[in-house]
Amino acid sequence: MLTHRNRRIFFWSLAVIFVIATFVISLYATGYRFNLSWPLKFNRILEKTGALFLNSEPKGADVALTGHSGKELKSKTGLLGKKIYQTPIKIKNLLPGEYFLEVTKDGYWPYKKTVNVFPGSAAYVEDITLFRQDTPLKVMDAKLQKISFTNNNQNLILEQDKKIISLKTEKEVNITITNTTTTPALKSNLNIIVPKDIKYYTQINSEQILYANDLEIYLFNLTSGQRSIITRLSQQITGLIFHPKGFAIYSTNTGIYIIDLKDRTNVTELIKMKKIAPPILTPKGDTLYFTAQDDSGTGLYKLAIK
């Protein structure tokens, strides 16, 4: 049987625990967390947290977030086998700092990015585009050569062979190549305002173009005349395409790559073969066509990327 003194000790102990618990819950509810990572920094033991909003195309991608001494927040399985930490998601109560984000989905190339979370604010990474990780399919035998679309975007032109291939049937069609069959060249005043070493360019909008010389890709503002470098390569660039989701697709003699124009460190090698001619992209932005050489010879190939 408890004595009067022990009952008072027990009562006040519960009261203290209740007050502390209420205080801690209130702190968490208002966006604060205890930062007990080693070594302790007494001026940062209690920190205002931030949030991270993530979304991707396609949705349902797994999210792994690493930061603060390697502590990892990653996909895991919850009740009834339902996965959590998948896009779209809002991750709350993150301690301020730099995190390494990796977004993955079966059949797609991973997306990697460094993000910064600031106290009392939310960081948004809601324009993540995942590209398909696919194997190129051989459409037909063909020489290694430049290809283009007809002006209605319904056929391919094998320019050296002077053949037209239907995108619908992927077979040769009997159409005569004339000036009205081919897509007209993009008109602009580029020869006046851009550097003389320009070899390839693709228009983004009325104010911006992407252009490349042998080893560098630039974003160029037609109005201000300012340029910023996207990437610098050790291999010669052979072709350049702007993807409407905000990416640059470029080719070398042996590979095709895609780079995020916002996060320019995020480069993906889409395909590598013995020899590749410059690709072209369908208007929907979902398939690349190109001629290439592999162990079985040369041919016309297609690669689904969306």
Secondary structure, DSSP 8 states (H G I E B T S, - for coil): ---HHHHHHHHHHHHHHHHHHHHHHHHHHTTEEE---SS--GGGSEEE-EEEEEEEESS--EEEEEETTTEEE--EE-GGG-EESBSSEEEEEE-SEEEEEEEE-TTB--EEEEEEE-TT-EEEEEEEE--B----EEEEE--S--EEEBTTSSEEEETTTTEEEETTT-SEE-----TTTB-------HHHHS-TT--EEEE-SSSEEEEE-SSEEEEEETTT--EEEEEE-SS---EEEEETTTEEEEE-SSEEEEEESSSTT-EEEEEE-SEE---EE-TTSSEEEEEEEETTEEEEEEEE--
